[in-house]
Amino acid sequence: MPTPSSPANPFPANVVTGRHELLYGGDYNPEQWPREVWREDVALMREAGVNLVTVGVFSWASIEPEPGRFTWDWLDEVLDLLHAAGIGVDLATPSASAPPWLARFHPETSSVDAAGVRMSVGSRNHFCPSAPAYRDAVVTVARALAERYADHPAVELWHVGNEFGQTCFCDLCADAFRDWLRARHGALDRLDEAWGTTFWSQRYADWSEVVPPRAAPYVHNPAQLLDFRRFTSDRMLDLYRLQAVELRRAGDVPVTTNFMGFFPGVDQHSWAADLDVVSDDHYADPEHPTPARTALTHDLLRGVGKGRPWLLLEQAAGAVSWRPHNVPKSPVQMLQDSLRAVAHGADGVCYFQWRASAAGSEQFHSAMLPHAGPDTRLHRAVRHQGALLGRLGPVAGTRVAARAALVFDWPSLWASELPARPSERLRATDQLEAYHRPFWEDGIPVDVVPPGADLDAYDLVVVPALQLVSDDDAANLARVPARGGVLLVGPFAAVQDPTGRVRTGPFPGPWTEVLGVAGEDWRPLPEGGVRVRSEAWGEFIADTWSERVVARDTDVLAAYAGAGLDGEPAILRRSVGDGEAWYVSTVPPSDVLGRVVRDCARAAGLAAPVPGLPAGVEAAVRGDVVFLLNADDVARDVTVPGAVEDLLGAAVVDGRVGLEPGGVAAVRVSPAGR
């Protein structure tokens, strides 16, 4: 059944662990090492400025080596050592990887894939979230941890599971799916209506006929796929809650779990009320760096937490072990990745992991302390980063103040990834990144929010790729220009209702009036795209996508010239009282889209906080601090209006800050300069 509604978050808006400093550390797996190594680890952590480590994520077999027998001596000693060194602990429930004895006694606790194959032990994430024996075992170990360690002074944060988003197609999950569907849709005939089961003779005569979308000869019913995604997210949330309730019952330590950016496994917005702290794992690719995409992901996590500070719980100090060719980060990339997270609202940056594993599946994954030991370039960079983060205490707990918002929704993402759609090339996350990039280039803060969010604080609301939307959320967005704001909508918008049913009539259905358009058909483009002419932006080639739309009481700013659309509108703008509503029906090149977004920003009264930002320098504003990251291989001078001091120690002269190649700064500005 759907999980019940959550209680209000009991913690203040800026809580992370109660510290008044930025957190720094990583996953710590002492059970992989002999006791004498633990003391060396703790001493090196102190030297590196580490003040938080995550313990126990994959420790179930060490904590409970056989059913009901718990071994605490090693964990007691580790927590005592860490506390004595002033290092806090993010203590995890080990539910992501059940010990082999559970599958031996209860084979049904291992998950089943869509083809009916039951997973084996020997890896991780092999659990079935619906198996009663697994759920009982999870509650037992979470309760035991809470009873023993809730009052331990080292424990500053609880960490439930790891990277939720697993799927299971077994009979137990099929039963749970049916219960979830009954609660969501009611009677079976209402499910048939919602899923459109008259198509392909799929109408159900009995609930027992309804199954998860297991292996099939051709395309599944898209509404069934969409609901199974929702069910899976809710099932994982229910599993999280089973553990969180045990932890909260024992005391008032905040609780988190680690998300994974835009990973489609769970709807993070529906989880947000259950997390005292929103946390993320993010592994940027140093061979193909995408700092703009990384910043977008951080803005998403901040939006999930409704603007509260969040935690980056995992990233790589060097190379990962799971890409085909694992190029390592440089120390410059490592530091800039951490400061980028802080600039976008993180109150802590951590790594997987502290000490590199000598055995196991991730033995070639980098760590803060590499196989070669502390006298290494990488570990010296770790210590340098700890020292710099220690200077940024004034940033902890502060917020990013954004007047622009990008709208993103997981059900809409799921719908956009279903098969048999007009084009697989029109990717929602690519669109989101394209519309976000001009803000990132100009250093203008932007929140990534769901369509049902309170939008009154935003002068500019951008909807890059919202294929599926409810009537209520559509109305919420349509009110933006009516109250004097600017609304910018991308292509293939509001096409489907929450069941996945296509809205009939002109598109984008609920926004035809506010946007002043009446769409007739979607037209994916062949290779080479289509020419578009505009007095404002000149002639350009748009690619991937086009639409045939009719302008109604709106200004046509760009028109197609080819692809059977000669003279028809491509980009439109409509005045709505003191506000504006824009519609982009295609995929313009990045420079043109950047000009469109900046025109909307100017109309909304938004400006770059650091005018004339040099090429290669990234700026981001948090509270009264402007972070500057120079990704270029040449030195740059940057003038920051109202600059007072650089928290990282660089000289500030008449507002001018000098950045070495790869250099960073955290410049405080006076109120007059903001």
N, C-alpha and C positions, 0 to 999 in steps of 0.2 A: 504494500500500500504506500501511497505517498507519505513522505516523512512529515511529521507535524510541524507547525510553525515554531520558530525559535523565539526564545525570550530576548528582550532587549539586551544589547551588549552592556555588561556591567562596568566596563573599564573606561577610564577617561580617554578622550580622543587621541591623546599623544602617547598612550602607553605602548611600550615595546617590552621591556623587562623591568622598568622602574629606574634604570640607570639614567644619568644625565650626561651621557657621552655616547659617541657612536660605538657600535658593537663590531668586533672584528674577531674572526676565528674560522672554524670549519668543523666538518664531521670528524669525530675522534673515535677510533675503533680499537681500544686497548686490548680487547679480548684476542686480537690477532698477534699480540706480542707478549714476551715474558715480563714479569713484574719489574725487573731491573730497568727495563726500557721506559716504564711509566714515569719514573722520576726524571729521567733525561728529557722526556717529552715536556713535562710540566715546566722544567727550568728553561727550556728553549722557547716555550710559549710565552713565558714572562718576558724574555728578552725581545721577542717579536711584537709585544704589545697586544697579544691575544687576550681577550676578556670574555669570550663566549665560545663554547664548543658543544656540538650536538653529539649525544652519546646514546647508543642503544638501538639505532634504527634497524639493524639486522642482527640483533643479539638474542633472539628468542631461544635458540638452542643452547646458548650459554647461560641464560637466566633460568630456563626451565628445561633441563636436559632430558627429563622424562615426565610424563603426565603428573602434575601435582607436586613435583619435587623442585623446589626453587633453591638456587645457589646464589647467595647474595654477597659472599665475602669479597669477591673480586670487585664488584660494583661499589660496595661500601668503600673499599680502599681507594678506588679511582675518584669517587666524588669527594672524599675527604682530602685527597691530595690536591685536587683542583680548587676546592674551597680555600684551603690553606694558602694557595698561591694567588687568591683573589680572582679566580677565573670562574665565571658562571657556567651553568649547564642548561642546555636545552635538552631535556630528557624525553626520549622517544618511546612510544609503545611500538613493539617490534612486529606489528601485525602484517607488514608487507611481505614477509617471508616466513611462513610457518615451518617449524622443524620437521624433519622426515618422519618422526614418530606419529605425527598427526595424520599424515596420509596412510601410514601403515595400519593404524587402528581404524581410520575413517576415510576410505578412498574417495568418498563423495565430497570431501573438502577440497579436492583439487578441481580446478575449473575445466570446462569443456569448450572447445572452439566451435566455430560455425559448421565445421565438417563432422562434428561428433567425436573428435579425438580428445581424450582426457589428458591433461597435462601431467608431466612427471615432476618429481623432485629433482634437485640438482641445479636449479636456477633461482629465480625469485618471481614474485607476483603470480604464483600458481594457485591462488586461492579462489574458492567459490564464495561469493559474498552472501549466498542464501543458505548454505549448509548449516543446519543447527549446531553441529559439533564444532565447526569453525567459529561461529558466532559466540558460542559458549566459551570456547578456549580464548578468544580475543578478550572477552569481558573479564575472564579469570586473570589473565596476565596483566591487563590494564589495572584492575582493582588491586592486585598484589603490588604493582609498582607504586600506585598512589598511596596505599596504606604504609608502605615502607619509607617513601621518599618525599611525600608531600611537605613535610616539615624540615627537610634537609636544607640547610642554608645555601648550598650550592645551586639548588634548582630554581632557576629564574623563569623558566618557560617550559611548558609541556608541548610535545611534538607528536601528533597522532599519525601513525602509518608513514607512508612515503609515496609521493607522486601518484595520487589516486587517479583512476581512469581505466581500470581493467574491465574486461567484458567476459561474461560467461553465458553459455547457451544451453546449459544442462536442464534436466527436467525440473529441478528445484527452482532454478531461475525462471523457467517457463511458468510454474505455478505463481511465483511472485509477480511476474509480468502480468498475468491475468488479473491478479488482485489489484495491481496498480491501475490497469486499464478500467476495471470496474469502478474504482474510486474516481478516475478522471472522467469517464464517459457515461457511467451509469449502465443503462440497459444495453444489451447486445446490439439491438437495432440502431442505437445511437452511435455505437462504435462503427457499425457498417456505414452509416451516413458520413461520419467523420473521415473514415478511410476511403470512401468511394469504392466499396467492394463490388459494386455491380460490374466494374471493369474487370475483364478476364475471369469472370465467374468466380469471384473470391468471397461471395457473401457467406457469412458463417451461420450455421444452424445451431451450434452449441459452443459454449465457452471453451470446452476441451479442444476444439479445433484450432484455437488461436495459439500460435507458437512464436517464439523469437524468430528473427529473420535468419534462419539457418541456411546452409548451402542450398542453392536452387539453380535450375537450369538456365534462368535468364534473370532479367531485372526484377527486383523486389518492388512491392508496393511502396512508393516513397513515403506515404503517411505512416506506414508501419515502421519503416526505418527511422523516421523522425521521432516517433513515440518511443521506440526502443532506446534511442539516444537519451531521451528525457528520463526514461526509467532507469537506465544505467547510471546516470548522474545522481538521481535520487537514491538509488540503491547504495552507491558509494557514500553518499551523505549520511544515510542511515547507519552505515557501518562506522563512519567517523563519529557520529553521535553516540553510538553504543560505548565507545571508548571515552569520549570527552565527558560524558556524564559521570563516569567513575572518577575521572581526574578532578572535576569540579566539585564533586561531593566531598573530596578530601581536603579542600582548601581553596585559596583564592589566587593561585598562580595562573597567569594567562595561558591560553591554549592556542596552538596554531597547527597548520599542516602546510606542506610545500606544494604549491601549484607549479605549472610549467608554461607560463606565458599564454600563447594562443592555442596550446594543446587542446584538441577538441573533446577530450575524454569526459570532462565535467563542465557544467555550467557554473562558473565561478560566481556569477552574480547571485545565483540562488543559494550559494554556500556562505556568502559574505557575513550574514548576521550571526552565523555560528562560530566565527573566528574572532578571537580577541585581537589577533595580529595577523594581517595578510602577509604571506611569505611566498617566495618564488625561487625556482631554479632556472638559471639562464646560462647557456653555453654558447657564447659567440664563436664564430668560426674565424680564427686568426688568418687563415689563408685567403678568405674572401670576407674581409671585415665589412660589416654593415652597421655602423654606429647609429644611423638614423633608425633602422629597424629595432636595434636594442633600446634606444630611447623611447620608441613607440611602445615596446613591451613594458618598460618601466611605467610609462604613463597609464597603461592598461591596469597594472597592478595597483597603482595609486587610486585609480577610479573604482576598482573593485572594493577597496576599503573606504570609499567615499571621502578621499582626500587625506586620510590618516597616514602617518608614517608607516612604512612597511619594511620587510626584511628580505634581502637577497641571501638566501640560505645556502645556495650552491652555485659555484662557477668553477672554472678550471684555472689553476695557477700557471699551467703550461699547456701540454697537449692532453687531449682526451684519448680514450682507447677504442672508441666505437665508430669512428669515421674510417673510410677505406684508406685514407692517407692522413695521418695525424700530425699536422704542422703545429708546432708549439707557439704559444703567445710569447711576445717579447716582454721584458719588464715594463716598457712604456705602455704596451697594450694592456697589461695586467693592471697597472695603476689607473689608466684612463677608464677602463671598464668599471673599476670600483668607484671612482669619483663620479662617473656618469650616473651610476645608480644613486649615489648620495644626492647628487644635484636634482634628480627626479623624485626625491622623496624617501629614499631608503634611510633608515636609522641604523642599519648594520649591513656589513658585507662579509660574507663567509664563503668558504671553499669546500669542495669535495677533493681531497680530504686533508687532514693535518699531516699524517705520515703515509708515504706511499706504501701500498700493500705489496709484500714480497710473494704472495700466493693468491690464487683465486682469479676470477674472471676480469678484474680490473687492475691487475698487477702492472700494466703499462700505462695506467692513467696517472697523470701528474698529481703532485701534492705540494703543500706548503713546505714540507720537509721531504726532499727527494731521496731516492735510493742512495745517491752519492753523499748525503749527509748535509750538515749545516754550513760547511765551508764551501759553498757553491754560489754561483751567480744568482740562481733562482731564490735561494733562501735569503741571501742578502737583500734582494728586492722585496721579499716578504717582510723583513724587518724594517726596511725603509718605508714601506707602505704603512705598517703599523705606527711608525713615528708620525707620519703625516696625518693619518686619521686621528691620532691623539690630539692634534691641534684644532680639530673641527668640532669640539664639544659644543660651541654656541649654536651649531646647526641642528643638533639633536632636538627632536620634538617639534621643529618648525614645519610649516606647510608650504606647498607650492600654490600660489594664488593665480588661478587661470581664469581668464574671461572668454576663452574659446573652448569648445568641446567637440570631440569626434564621437560619433555614435557607433557602438558595436554591440552585437548580441549573439550569444552562442546558438540558440535555435536557428537564427538566420544563417549563421555560418554552416551549421549542419545541413540546412536545406540547400545551401549553395554548393555543397560537396556531393550531393546525391547524383546518381547516374541519370542519363537520359534527359539532360537539360540542354538549352540551346547551344551553350559553348562551355567547354571546360577551361578555356583560356581566360575567361572573365573571373578571376579569382578574388574572393572577398578580401583576403588579407593583403594581396598585392594592391588592390584599390585603396584600402585603408592606409597602407604605407605611402602610396603616392600622394594622397591628400594630406597626410601628416607631415611629409617631408618639408614643404615650405615653412611650416611653423618651426621645425627643428633647425632649418638653415638660418632663420632669422632670430632664433632664441626666444620665440614667443611661447609662453607656457600654454599647454593645452591638456585638458583632461579627456580620457577615454571613458565614456559613460554608457549605460544601457538606455534604450529608447524611452523607458518609463521614468527616468531620473528627473529630479527637480531641476529644471533648466533655467530658472529665473536669474541665476547669477551669471549666465553666459550671454554675451552680446553677439557672439557668432557660434552657430551650431552647424556642424558639417556632418552629412550623412553619406559617406562614400559608397557603402554597399550594404543596404538593408533590404534584402530580397523578401524576407518574411517579417510581417509586423501585425500586431493586433490593432483593432480599431481604436482602442483607448490610447495606445502608445502613438499611433499615427496622429491622433488629435492633439496629443501632448506636443509633438514636434510641430504641427501646423500652427500652434499658438505663438511660436517664436517671432515671426515677422509681425503678427498682429499686435504684439506688445512693444514693437520698435526694434527688434533684433534682426539679424541677418541669418537666413536659412539657406544652406547650399546642399543640394541633393545630387548624388551621382546616378549613373544609369542602372536600369533593371531594378528599380526601387519599388517597394510595396506591392510586389507581384503576387504574393501569396498571403493567405491568412494563417493563423497559428496551426491549423490542421495540415497545412501544406497545400490546400486547395487554391487553384489559380483564381484570382479575382476577375470576374468577367466585366466587360465594358472597357471604356478608355482607361489607359494607364498613365501615370501611377495612381490607381484607383482613389484612395482617400486623399491624395494630394493634387488632383487635377485642378481643383479650384484655386488653392493657394499658390500653386506654381504657374497657373494659367496655361496649361498644356493638356492636350488630349491625344494620348498615344494610340497608334493603330497596330503596329507590328514591330517585333524585334528582328534585327538584321545583323547577325554575325558577319564580319568582313573577311574577304579572302586575303591571302598574302598581298602585301603592298598597301593595304588600308584604303583610305579615301581622302581626297583633298577637302579641306574646309577653309572657307574664306571668312575673314573678319576684319572690319575696319579698325578695331581696337588692337588686335593681336597679329594682323597680317594673315598670310596664307600658310597653312601647315597641313601635315599628314596625320590623321588620326588612325588608330589601328584597332584591331580586335572586334570592335562592336559599334553598331549604329542603330538608330531607331527612327521610325517614321512617326513624327508627332506634328500636331496642328497647334499653332500658337493662338491663344485666346486671351486678349487683353494683356499682352506681355511684349516686351522688347526682344527682338531676335538679335543677339550679339554676334552670332556666327552661324553660317549656313553651309550645308554640304554642297560639294561640286563633283558629283560622280556617284557611282554605286547605285544608280537608279533613284537618287535622292536629290537631284539638282535643285538648288534653291530652297530646300526644306530646312527647317530649324535644326541646329545642332546644340547650341548653347543659348539659353534664354534667361532673362531677368525680369521680374515683375515687382513693381512698387506696391507695398501693402501698408497704407497709412504711412507711419514714420519708418517702417521696416522694409526689408527686401527679401525676395525669394528667388533663388537661382536654380536652374536645372541644367545639368550637363549630360547629354544623351549618348556620349561616346567616350573614348579613351584618348584624350589629347596627349601630345608629347609632354615630357616633364617640364620643359621651360614654359609652355603655354599654360599648363595646369597650374604651375607656380604663379603665373601672372593672374590667373582667375582667382586663386585662393587669396593672393595679396590684395586684389581689388576688393574682395569681400571683407578682408581684415580692415582695410582702410575705411570701408563703408560702416564697419562696426566700431570704428574708433580705436583699433588696436595698432600698436607700433612696436618695432623691434627695440628691446631694452638697451642694446649696444649698437647704435647706428654705425654703418660702415664697417661691419665685422670683416676682418681679412679672410681671404680664401684659406681653407684648411683649419680654421679655428672654429670650434663649437662653443656656444654660450648657452647656459641654462640658469634660470633664476629660481632660488629657493629662499623664502623669507627675505632677509636683507642682504643676501649673499649672491653674487654672480659668479658662477663657476665658468672657467675658461679652460678648454682642452685644445692644445695645438697638435694636430695630427700631422702637420707638415714637417718636412725635413729641413726647413729653414726657420730662423728666428723670426718672431712677429711681435710688433708693438700694437697693443690694443688700448684704446681710450674708453674707459667706463665712466659714464656720467655719474658724478657724486661719489666716486671711489674714495674710500678712507684708508683702508689697509688690506693687505693680502694675508689671510689667516695662515697661509702656508709659507710665509716669510719673504716673498719677493718685494722689492721696492716699488712703491707707488708714488709717482711724481706727476703732479698736476693731472691726476686721473689716469695717467698712462701706466700700463703694466707691460713689462717686457717678458716675453715667453720664449724660452729656448726651444730648439727642435724637440718635439715630444713633451714640451713643458706644460705645467698645469698651474692654475691659480684659483683661489677662492676669495674673491674680493668683496669686502663689506662696503655697502654704499650708505650714504646718509639718507634720511627720509626725503630731503629735497631732491636727491638724485634719482629717486625711484619713479 
